[in-house]
Amino acid sequence: LFREGVSSILRNQEGMVVVGEFADGEQAIKAVREQAPDLILMDVNMPGIGGIEATRKILKIAPKVKVIAVTVLSDDPFPSQLLDAGARGYISKGSGSEEMIEAIKMVMRGHHYISSDVAQKLTLANFRKRGETSPLGTLTAREMQVMMMITRGQSTQDISDALFLSPKTVSTYRHRVFEKLDVSN
């Protein structure tokens, strides 16, 4: 059902052609040999050899093929393993069609794409591996709230109005967040 839904969405996109849908990794590998696709949307948790091993084998056969993992499993170690296997992107099945299309376009332009929920988990996992605490853990609840509003592109005035704070107070929170996260913008 998920594959059919994704295929339907992509078939309606200008410049995109769906060459097939495959239920397992072995079928995907065979299709790469026969159809030479430019991009594959790969599920981690599929029958047979699974998405990680299928990605490795596909990229050995056709190194120019771009792979984006599309899965419900956004927890480490799967994103790391798929990216290590050569995937150029990773989005969760909870992502909307617009995000999936954006991921495809970015990957086809030569960039990597990782959905924000997966990226956050990967970042936090890297901090844990190094024995560090997450810098997000240093933020107070209000600082986290302001930071999330900033990352959504909301202005100081918008944040001020939404949280019933003065613009000066929002600016103070912004300064603290930037300082704690060691960022400048």
Secondary structure, DSSP 8 states (H G I E B T S, - for coil): -HHHHHHHHHHTSTT-------SSHHHHHHHHHHH--SEEEE-SS-STTHHHHHHHHHHHH-TT-EEEEEES--STTHHHHHHHHT-SEEEETTS-HHHHHHHHHHHHTT--EE-HHHHHHHHHHHHHHTT---GGGGS-HHHHHHHHHHHTT--HHHHHHHHT--HHHHHHHHHHHHHHHT---
